[in-house]
Amino acid sequence: MISRRALLASALATATRANDAVSVGVIGTGNRGAFVAAMLHKNTPGRVVALCDIVPEHMESAKKQIGVENPRLYTDFQKLLASDVDALIIATPVFLHAGHFEAAVKSGKHIYIEKPASLDVEGCKRIMRAADAADRKINITFGFQRRYGQVYQKAKQLADSGAIGNIHLGFARFIKSEGLSRSGDPLPMPKTDAEKSAQWGQWKHLGGDLIVENNVHSIDVLNWFLGGHPLSAIGSGGATIPKKGDNRDHNFVAFEYPNGVQGQLSGTTLASPGYRDVVEQFFGPKGTIETSENHWRHFRGPKDETVEKSPRNITIDSVAAFIQRVQSGKPENVGVRAAESTLTAILGRMAMDRRREVTWDEMMKSA
């Protein structure tokens, strides 16, 4: 029988561990890396103590955004991996994700890595192998923050309860304005490592194209609510306005899921300046559920619906959940799931490239 003293000691140890600050290093301190790190540093017990980037100016800007004065600074990510930080935020260019993820797993540190998993099938398979081989004591979280948003979790619980019946159709739209950042006169193909890191968002072979780098958020929600990855896809897309690189600026893909359920994606950056409409909708015989990073909605009938706004930015929900798991010693490893959502986006891209229906098995055998 365990004594009361032993139980008390165990409880105190757990409480102490839960209150300990989690030290975090950031690899890739551009726009997204600095933003995620700031959300974590300002809203959780996690403390950003180290930054790593090949561009020193990025780290100086990130220090101000995060609100940290004297972090350790690295230009070699391997040196950060060898340091004593507890956890990592990885927000490097997509074409570097697989290699950085493999190295991070070997370091034994907790990992929060931005989406997508990779830009091609081979890279996603590397991610899955590394995730499967990872120590089960470490947390592996990808930046599909919708999975952790309070509004999304409430909507998913309602869907699972059968409130709208079986979902007959999922529809996602990711409509936004791109502005001038990626449009304009064509750039020469980047050749040096510095050019690739600076221009990765302009090129399919470095960032994965619009559907993989951006619309994958919506695709992850489709997979989540529809219960897994699709069986096949067919789609169309292209570029309407001149681009600095070769990314598409619009795409429409229909994914066929098991049991004849279809998930449709419409994504574009052609909206007028300032316009944004990013939602997912799930239609059943008894109602409709609509999700977004700003709200969730349960439509039961005309003049009969519930709408609830998100209480905070859902990235805060995501990083807060990550730090809580580190402190509580209750890890998750979503590497395979994140790779499957990325592969779903790649499936859609492949269907557009080949101008025909492409099956999941065909895609997986392509690399």
LUMBA-887655 format. One record per residue (C-alpha): x, y, z; residue in three letters. Coordinates in nm, 3 decimals. Example, Ala and Ser with C-alpha at 12.3 -4.5 7.8 and 13.67 -1.06 7.14 Angstrom:
<atoms>
+---------+---------+---------+------+
|    east |   north |      up | paro |
+---------+---------+---------+------+
|   1.230 |  -0.450 |   0.780 |  ALA |
|   1.367 |  -0.106 |   0.714 |  SER |
+---------+---------+---------+------+
</atoms>
This chain:
<atoms>
+---------+---------+---------+------+
|    east |   north |      up | paro |
+---------+---------+---------+------+
|   0.000 |   0.000 |   0.000 |  MET |
|   0.130 |   0.348 |  -0.090 |  ILE |
|   0.166 |   0.575 |   0.213 |  SER |
|  -0.001 |   0.914 |   0.238 |  ARG |
|   0.346 |   1.068 |   0.258 |  ARG |
|   0.446 |   0.907 |  -0.073 |  ALA |
|   0.123 |   1.021 |  -0.237 |  LEU |
|   0.179 |   1.374 |  -0.112 |  LEU |
|   0.537 |   1.375 |  -0.239 |  ALA |
|   0.421 |   1.256 |  -0.579 |  SER |
|   0.152 |   1.523 |  -0.593 |  ALA |
|   0.399 |   1.794 |  -0.497 |  LEU |
|   0.645 |   1.676 |  -0.761 |  ALA |
|   0.372 |   1.686 |  -1.025 |  THR |
|   0.263 |   2.033 |  -0.917 |  ALA |
|   0.622 |   2.159 |  -0.923 |  THR |
|   0.679 |   2.012 |  -1.269 |  ARG |
|   0.357 |   2.174 |  -1.395 |  ALA |
|   0.473 |   2.516 |  -1.269 |  ASN |
|   0.827 |   2.492 |  -1.409 |  ASP |
|   0.893 |   2.718 |  -1.704 |  ALA |
|   0.958 |   2.531 |  -2.029 |  VAL |
|   1.262 |   2.672 |  -2.210 |  SER |
|   1.208 |   2.708 |  -2.585 |  VAL |
|   1.442 |   2.762 |  -2.878 |  GLY |
|   1.315 |   2.895 |  -3.212 |  VAL |
|   1.463 |   2.776 |  -3.541 |  ILE |
|   1.352 |   3.013 |  -3.817 |  GLY |
|   1.262 |   3.360 |  -3.691 |  THR |
|   1.085 |   3.503 |  -3.995 |  GLY |
|   0.725 |   3.624 |  -3.987 |  ASN |
|   0.561 |   3.300 |  -3.877 |  ARG |
|   0.834 |   3.186 |  -3.641 |  GLY |
|   0.838 |   3.518 |  -3.459 |  ALA |
|   0.458 |   3.524 |  -3.438 |  PHE |
|   0.423 |   3.172 |  -3.295 |  VAL |
|   0.708 |   3.234 |  -3.052 |  ALA |
|   0.544 |   3.557 |  -2.933 |  ALA |
|   0.211 |   3.380 |  -2.880 |  MET |
|   0.387 |   3.115 |  -2.672 |  LEU |
|   0.610 |   3.352 |  -2.474 |  HIS |
|   0.329 |   3.596 |  -2.388 |  LYS |
|   0.047 |   3.351 |  -2.317 |  ASN |
|   0.197 |   3.031 |  -2.169 |  THR |
|   0.452 |   2.927 |  -1.905 |  PRO |
|   0.696 |   2.862 |  -2.188 |  GLY |
|   0.997 |   3.095 |  -2.206 |  ARG |
|   1.177 |   3.167 |  -2.534 |  VAL |
|   1.547 |   3.164 |  -2.446 |  VAL |
|   1.721 |   3.099 |  -2.779 |  ALA |
|   1.682 |   3.202 |  -3.143 |  LEU |
|   1.837 |   3.059 |  -3.458 |  CYS |
|   1.835 |   3.201 |  -3.810 |  ASP |
|   2.080 |   3.236 |  -4.096 |  ILE |
|   1.971 |   3.601 |  -4.124 |  VAL |
|   2.078 |   3.792 |  -3.810 |  PRO |
|   1.835 |   4.075 |  -3.887 |  GLU |
|   1.545 |   3.831 |  -3.852 |  HIS |
|   1.655 |   3.747 |  -3.499 |  MET |
|   1.682 |   4.114 |  -3.401 |  GLU |
|   1.329 |   4.178 |  -3.527 |  SER |
|   1.199 |   3.863 |  -3.358 |  ALA |
|   1.346 |   3.967 |  -3.021 |  LYS |
|   1.130 |   4.280 |  -3.026 |  LYS |
|   0.816 |   4.098 |  -3.138 |  GLN |
|   0.854 |   3.819 |  -2.883 |  ILE |
|   0.947 |   4.057 |  -2.603 |  GLY |
|   1.271 |   3.885 |  -2.500 |  VAL |
|   1.585 |   4.091 |  -2.439 |  GLU |
|   1.888 |   3.863 |  -2.421 |  ASN |
|   1.819 |   3.526 |  -2.583 |  PRO |
|   2.106 |   3.307 |  -2.696 |  ARG |
|   2.156 |   3.358 |  -3.069 |  LEU |
|   2.265 |   3.093 |  -3.320 |  TYR |
|   2.316 |   3.081 |  -3.694 |  THR |
|   2.375 |   2.702 |  -3.686 |  ASP |
|   2.064 |   2.508 |  -3.588 |  PHE |
|   2.273 |   2.207 |  -3.484 |  GLN |
|   2.425 |   2.417 |  -3.205 |  LYS |
|   2.078 |   2.506 |  -3.080 |  LEU |
|   1.980 |   2.138 |  -3.090 |  LEU |
|   2.285 |   2.059 |  -2.876 |  ALA |
|   2.188 |   2.322 |  -2.617 |  SER |
|   1.986 |   2.264 |  -2.300 |  ASP |
|   1.648 |   2.399 |  -2.419 |  VAL |
|   1.347 |   2.179 |  -2.343 |  ASP |
|   1.151 |   2.241 |  -2.662 |  ALA |
|   1.176 |   2.373 |  -3.016 |  LEU |
|   0.965 |   2.582 |  -3.247 |  ILE |
|   1.065 |   2.507 |  -3.606 |  ILE |
|   0.941 |   2.759 |  -3.861 |  ALA |
|   1.195 |   2.723 |  -4.140 |  THR |
|   1.120 |   2.717 |  -4.516 |  PRO |
|   0.913 |   2.418 |  -4.621 |  VAL |
|   1.188 |   2.258 |  -4.829 |  PHE |
|   1.397 |   2.227 |  -4.511 |  LEU |
|   1.127 |   2.073 |  -4.291 |  HIS |
|   1.211 |   1.705 |  -4.336 |  ALA |
|   1.580 |   1.746 |  -4.256 |  GLY |
|   1.520 |   1.980 |  -3.965 |  HIS |
|   1.250 |   1.752 |  -3.823 |  PHE |
|   1.472 |   1.443 |  -3.842 |  GLU |
|   1.752 |   1.625 |  -3.661 |  ALA |
|   1.513 |   1.761 |  -3.398 |  ALA |
|   1.373 |   1.413 |  -3.328 |  VAL |
|   1.725 |   1.279 |  -3.276 |  LYS |
|   1.794 |   1.562 |  -3.028 |  SER |
|   1.519 |   1.428 |  -2.801 |  GLY |
|   1.358 |   1.770 |  -2.755 |  LYS |
|   0.986 |   1.847 |  -2.769 |  HIS |
|   0.892 |   1.975 |  -3.114 |  ILE |
|   0.640 |   2.226 |  -3.243 |  TYR |
|   0.696 |   2.249 |  -3.619 |  ILE |
|   0.503 |   2.458 |  -3.865 |  GLU |
|   0.293 |   2.307 |  -4.140 |  LYS |
|   0.308 |   2.164 |  -4.401 |  PRO |
|   0.505 |   1.854 |  -4.314 |  ALA |
|   0.702 |   1.873 |  -4.638 |  SER |
|   0.657 |   1.970 |  -5.002 |  LEU |
|   0.660 |   1.627 |  -5.168 |  ASP |
|   0.579 |   1.262 |  -5.109 |  VAL |
|   0.938 |   1.165 |  -5.032 |  GLU |
|   0.966 |   1.436 |  -4.766 |  GLY |
|   0.639 |   1.332 |  -4.604 |  CYS |
|   0.757 |   0.972 |  -4.588 |  LYS |
|   1.073 |   1.092 |  -4.413 |  ARG |
|   0.857 |   1.280 |  -4.163 |  ILE |
|   0.648 |   0.970 |  -4.093 |  MET |
|   0.951 |   0.747 |  -4.046 |  ARG |
|   1.115 |   0.994 |  -3.808 |  ALA |
|   0.791 |   1.042 |  -3.612 |  ALA |
|   0.747 |   0.665 |  -3.579 |  ASP |
|   1.104 |   0.630 |  -3.452 |  ALA |
|   1.077 |   0.915 |  -3.201 |  ALA |
|   1.101 |   0.861 |  -2.825 |  ASP |
|   0.744 |   0.835 |  -2.700 |  ARG |
|   0.825 |   1.076 |  -2.417 |  LYS |
|   0.857 |   1.376 |  -2.648 |  ILE |
|   0.574 |   1.587 |  -2.786 |  ASN |
|   0.552 |   1.624 |  -3.161 |  ILE |
|   0.304 |   1.888 |  -3.267 |  THR |
|   0.255 |   2.043 |  -3.611 |  PHE |
|   0.119 |   2.392 |  -3.669 |  GLY |
|  -0.229 |   2.281 |  -3.770 |  PHE |
|  -0.364 |   2.509 |  -3.500 |  GLN |
|  -0.728 |   2.457 |  -3.593 |  ARG |
|  -0.710 |   2.117 |  -3.422 |  ARG |
|  -0.657 |   2.297 |  -3.090 |  TYR |
|  -0.882 |   2.601 |  -3.131 |  GLY |
|  -1.165 |   2.611 |  -2.879 |  GLN |
|  -1.423 |   2.689 |  -3.148 |  VAL |
|  -1.306 |   2.398 |  -3.361 |  TYR |
|  -1.307 |   2.153 |  -3.073 |  GLN |
|  -1.663 |   2.248 |  -2.980 |  LYS |
|  -1.773 |   2.205 |  -3.340 |  ALA |
|  -1.602 |   1.865 |  -3.365 |  LYS |
|  -1.765 |   1.746 |  -3.044 |  GLN |
|  -2.104 |   1.847 |  -3.184 |  LEU |
|  -2.034 |   1.666 |  -3.511 |  ALA |
|  -1.927 |   1.353 |  -3.322 |  ASP |
|  -2.247 |   1.363 |  -3.116 |  SER |
|  -2.455 |   1.309 |  -3.430 |  GLY |
|  -2.628 |   1.645 |  -3.399 |  ALA |
|  -2.631 |   1.700 |  -3.778 |  ILE |
|  -2.641 |   1.330 |  -3.869 |  GLY |
|  -2.386 |   1.169 |  -4.098 |  ASN |
|  -2.185 |   1.427 |  -4.288 |  ILE |
|  -2.277 |   1.408 |  -4.656 |  HIS |
|  -2.042 |   1.679 |  -4.785 |  LEU |
|  -1.752 |   1.884 |  -4.659 |  GLY |
|  -1.666 |   2.214 |  -4.822 |  PHE |
|  -1.370 |   2.440 |  -4.749 |  ALA |
|  -1.281 |   2.775 |  -4.897 |  ARG |
|  -0.960 |   2.966 |  -4.840 |  PHE |
|  -1.011 |   3.297 |  -5.017 |  ILE |
|  -0.772 |   3.582 |  -4.950 |  LYS |
|  -0.581 |   3.867 |  -5.106 |  SER |
|  -0.215 |   3.812 |  -5.171 |  GLU |
|  -0.122 |   4.174 |  -5.228 |  GLY |
|   0.200 |   4.253 |  -5.408 |  LEU |
|   0.431 |   4.020 |  -5.216 |  SER |
|   0.430 |   3.741 |  -5.472 |  ARG |
|   0.295 |   3.908 |  -5.786 |  SER |
|   0.501 |   4.108 |  -6.033 |  GLY |
|   0.778 |   4.050 |  -6.282 |  ASP |
|   0.918 |   3.695 |  -6.283 |  PRO |
|   1.229 |   3.631 |  -6.076 |  LEU |
|   1.517 |   3.415 |  -6.195 |  PRO |
|   1.519 |   3.067 |  -6.043 |  MET |
|   1.697 |   3.087 |  -5.704 |  PRO |
|   2.029 |   2.901 |  -5.701 |  LYS |
|   2.211 |   2.971 |  -5.376 |  THR |
|   2.096 |   2.856 |  -5.033 |  ASP |
|   2.039 |   3.219 |  -4.933 |  ALA |
|   1.825 |   3.283 |  -5.243 |  GLU |
|   1.622 |   2.968 |  -5.183 |  LYS |
|   1.557 |   3.060 |  -4.820 |  SER |
|   1.456 |   3.414 |  -4.916 |  ALA |
|   1.229 |   3.314 |  -5.207 |  GLN |
|   1.091 |   2.976 |  -5.097 |  TRP |
|   0.736 |   3.107 |  -5.082 |  GLY |
|   0.740 |   3.194 |  -5.453 |  GLN |
|   0.823 |   2.850 |  -5.594 |  TRP |
|   0.648 |   2.514 |  -5.606 |  LYS |
|   0.972 |   2.317 |  -5.567 |  HIS |
|   1.060 |   2.506 |  -5.248 |  LEU |
|   0.723 |   2.577 |  -5.083 |  GLY |
|   0.484 |   2.326 |  -5.237 |  GLY |
|   0.242 |   2.561 |  -5.419 |  ASP |
|  -0.066 |   2.738 |  -5.285 |  LEU |
|  -0.256 |   2.421 |  -5.200 |  ILE |
|   0.028 |   2.263 |  -5.000 |  VAL |
|   0.177 |   2.566 |  -4.826 |  GLU |
|  -0.149 |   2.749 |  -4.748 |  ASN |
|  -0.470 |   2.560 |  -4.822 |  ASN |
|  -0.341 |   2.257 |  -4.628 |  VAL |
|  -0.496 |   2.417 |  -4.316 |  HIS |
|  -0.843 |   2.368 |  -4.462 |  SER |
|  -0.754 |   2.024 |  -4.593 |  ILE |
|  -0.648 |   1.917 |  -4.243 |  ASP |
|  -0.994 |   2.018 |  -4.116 |  VAL |
|  -1.161 |   1.817 |  -4.393 |  LEU |
|  -0.959 |   1.509 |  -4.297 |  ASN |
|  -1.037 |   1.564 |  -3.929 |  TRP |
|  -1.413 |   1.594 |  -3.967 |  PHE |
|  -1.442 |   1.332 |  -4.242 |  LEU |
|  -1.241 |   1.074 |  -4.051 |  GLY |
|  -0.916 |   1.031 |  -4.243 |  GLY |
|  -0.749 |   1.090 |  -4.576 |  HIS |
|  -0.932 |   1.066 |  -4.912 |  PRO |
|  -0.910 |   0.786 |  -5.165 |  LEU |
|  -0.863 |   1.006 |  -5.473 |  SER |
|  -0.878 |   1.361 |  -5.606 |  ALA |
|  -0.955 |   1.553 |  -5.921 |  ILE |
|  -0.900 |   1.923 |  -5.969 |  GLY |
|  -0.816 |   2.230 |  -6.169 |  SER |
|  -0.612 |   2.541 |  -6.105 |  GLY |
|  -0.362 |   2.787 |  -6.243 |  GLY |
|  -0.218 |   3.137 |  -6.228 |  ALA |
|  -0.421 |   3.432 |  -6.354 |  THR |
|  -0.187 |   3.722 |  -6.278 |  ILE |
|   0.192 |   3.742 |  -6.335 |  PRO |
|   0.396 |   3.587 |  -6.056 |  LYS |
|   0.750 |   3.634 |  -5.930 |  LYS |
|   0.768 |   3.256 |  -5.908 |  GLY |
|   0.551 |   2.972 |  -6.037 |  ASP |
|   0.283 |   2.923 |  -5.770 |  ASN |
|  -0.083 |   2.896 |  -5.863 |  ARG |
|  -0.318 |   3.170 |  -5.749 |  ASP |
|  -0.637 |   2.963 |  -5.764 |  HIS |
|  -0.735 |   2.598 |  -5.733 |  ASN |
|  -1.044 |   2.381 |  -5.693 |  PHE |
|  -1.011 |   2.018 |  -5.589 |  VAL |
|  -1.273 |   1.754 |  -5.517 |  ALA |
|  -1.152 |   1.480 |  -5.282 |  PHE |
|  -1.334 |   1.147 |  -5.267 |  GLU |
|  -1.344 |   1.008 |  -4.913 |  TYR |
|  -1.465 |   0.661 |  -4.807 |  PRO |
|  -1.838 |   0.585 |  -4.821 |  ASN |
|  -1.891 |   0.818 |  -5.114 |  GLY |
|  -1.842 |   1.138 |  -4.914 |  VAL |
|  -1.683 |   1.425 |  -5.101 |  GLN |
|  -1.468 |   1.703 |  -4.959 |  GLY |
|  -1.436 |   2.009 |  -5.182 |  GLN |
|  -1.166 |   2.276 |  -5.158 |  LEU |
|  -1.167 |   2.617 |  -5.321 |  SER |
|  -0.856 |   2.827 |  -5.263 |  GLY |
|  -0.737 |   3.153 |  -5.415 |  THR |
|  -0.524 |   3.460 |  -5.355 |  THR |
|  -0.713 |   3.661 |  -5.619 |  LEU |
|  -0.952 |   3.834 |  -5.380 |  ALA |
|  -0.954 |   4.213 |  -5.377 |  SER |
|  -0.720 |   4.384 |  -5.128 |  PRO |
|  -0.824 |   4.324 |  -4.768 |  GLY |
|  -1.086 |   4.059 |  -4.851 |  TYR |
|  -1.069 |   3.730 |  -4.663 |  ARG |
|  -1.315 |   3.440 |  -4.636 |  ASP |
|  -1.174 |   3.126 |  -4.476 |  VAL |
|  -1.428 |   2.872 |  -4.352 |  VAL |
|  -1.514 |   2.502 |  -4.357 |  GLU |
|  -1.870 |   2.372 |  -4.377 |  GLN |
|  -2.008 |   2.026 |  -4.310 |  PHE |
|  -2.356 |   1.936 |  -4.431 |  PHE |
|  -2.574 |   1.666 |  -4.278 |  GLY |
|  -2.943 |   1.573 |  -4.298 |  PRO |
|  -3.019 |   1.743 |  -3.965 |  LYS |
|  -2.809 |   2.057 |  -3.992 |  GLY |
|  -2.483 |   2.226 |  -4.088 |  THR |
|  -2.167 |   2.297 |  -3.893 |  ILE |
|  -1.945 |   2.585 |  -4.001 |  GLU |
|  -1.597 |   2.640 |  -3.862 |  THR |
|  -1.335 |   2.912 |  -3.886 |  SER |
|  -1.054 |   3.055 |  -3.678 |  GLU |
|  -1.292 |   3.333 |  -3.570 |  ASN |
|  -1.617 |   3.148 |  -3.496 |  HIS |
|  -1.816 |   2.829 |  -3.518 |  TRP |
|  -2.178 |   2.797 |  -3.623 |  ARG |
|  -2.446 |   2.532 |  -3.582 |  HIS |
|  -2.730 |   2.582 |  -3.832 |  PHE |
|  -3.043 |   2.384 |  -3.748 |  ARG |
|  -3.288 |   2.568 |  -3.970 |  GLY |
|  -3.403 |   2.917 |  -4.073 |  PRO |
|  -3.381 |   3.148 |  -3.770 |  LYS |
|  -3.254 |   2.856 |  -3.564 |  ASP |
|  -2.879 |   2.858 |  -3.525 |  GLU |
|  -2.601 |   2.902 |  -3.273 |  THR |
|  -2.295 |   3.116 |  -3.346 |  VAL |
|  -2.003 |   3.152 |  -3.106 |  GLU |
|  -1.695 |   3.368 |  -3.156 |  LYS |
|  -1.346 |   3.245 |  -3.075 |  SER |
|  -1.234 |   3.385 |  -2.737 |  PRO |
|  -0.875 |   3.428 |  -2.857 |  ARG |
|  -0.639 |   3.365 |  -3.146 |  ASN |
|  -0.635 |   2.989 |  -3.201 |  ILE |
|  -0.255 |   2.984 |  -3.229 |  THR |
|  -0.257 |   3.063 |  -2.857 |  ILE |
|  -0.475 |   2.756 |  -2.802 |  ASP |
|  -0.227 |   2.549 |  -3.001 |  SER |
|   0.092 |   2.659 |  -2.824 |  VAL |
|  -0.080 |   2.652 |  -2.483 |  ALA |
|  -0.180 |   2.289 |  -2.541 |  ALA |
|   0.177 |   2.210 |  -2.647 |  PHE |
|   0.332 |   2.359 |  -2.333 |  ILE |
|   0.069 |   2.198 |  -2.110 |  GLN |
|   0.156 |   1.855 |  -2.249 |  ARG |
|   0.526 |   1.916 |  -2.189 |  VAL |
|   0.460 |   2.014 |  -1.828 |  GLN |
|   0.213 |   1.736 |  -1.754 |  SER |
|   0.423 |   1.460 |  -1.910 |  GLY |
|   0.134 |   1.355 |  -2.136 |  LYS |
|   0.285 |   1.371 |  -2.483 |  PRO |
|   0.127 |   1.343 |  -2.824 |  GLU |
|   0.289 |   1.253 |  -3.153 |  ASN |
|   0.091 |   1.372 |  -3.455 |  VAL |
|   0.368 |   1.330 |  -3.711 |  GLY |
|   0.189 |   1.071 |  -3.922 |  VAL |
|  -0.142 |   1.257 |  -3.910 |  ARG |
|   0.023 |   1.583 |  -4.013 |  ALA |
|   0.204 |   1.410 |  -4.298 |  ALA |
|  -0.126 |   1.258 |  -4.418 |  GLU |
|  -0.292 |   1.600 |  -4.430 |  SER |
|   0.007 |   1.732 |  -4.625 |  THR |
|  -0.008 |   1.431 |  -4.856 |  LEU |
|  -0.376 |   1.507 |  -4.915 |  THR |
|  -0.275 |   1.852 |  -5.038 |  ALA |
|  -0.004 |   1.695 |  -5.254 |  ILE |
|  -0.267 |   1.458 |  -5.395 |  LEU |
|  -0.474 |   1.762 |  -5.498 |  GLY |
|  -0.169 |   1.928 |  -5.654 |  ARG |
|  -0.085 |   1.611 |  -5.844 |  MET |
|  -0.442 |   1.587 |  -5.977 |  ALA |
|  -0.415 |   1.943 |  -6.107 |  MET |
|  -0.072 |   1.880 |  -6.257 |  ASP |
|  -0.183 |   1.561 |  -6.435 |  ARG |
|  -0.528 |   1.696 |  -6.530 |  ARG |
|  -0.703 |   1.377 |  -6.425 |  ARG |
|  -0.815 |   1.180 |  -6.124 |  GLU |
|  -0.526 |   1.056 |  -5.908 |  VAL |
|  -0.566 |   0.793 |  -5.639 |  THR |
|  -0.400 |   0.792 |  -5.298 |  TRP |
|  -0.215 |   0.471 |  -5.382 |  ASP |
|  -0.081 |   0.615 |  -5.708 |  GLU |
|   0.046 |   0.919 |  -5.525 |  MET |
|   0.214 |   0.717 |  -5.251 |  MET |
|   0.391 |   0.500 |  -5.510 |  LYS |
|   0.525 |   0.805 |  -5.695 |  SER |
|   0.820 |   0.835 |  -5.454 |  ALA |
+---------+---------+---------+------+
</atoms>
